[in-house]
């Protein structure tokens, strides 16, 4: 028996779901997909900040490698807003995490482009 898999991000893209936060259920002989997010990037910003703290620029680039364009930029803008809110509330750890993501954004985008180009070259061999 062969098992194939598809990442949540790839499934979201393939089905044009509005968010990566979704659930799939089998009901009445068909799959029902329910999205929970609104596609505004909060989850991406949170995962990006967490990845930056755990694995640096490379870990963040691996998250945004397939999100070039407005979605990735919205996530960066949102990270800055979340940094501002965290700073005002005195949440130093959260403010630091979001600020680190914003400050490294250009490097993250460069590394993501590099990763994307590597995947494209490998895919054509």
Beta strands, then each sheet from edge to edge (+ up, - down):
strand 1: 22-27
strand 2: 30-35
sheet 1: 1+ 2-
end
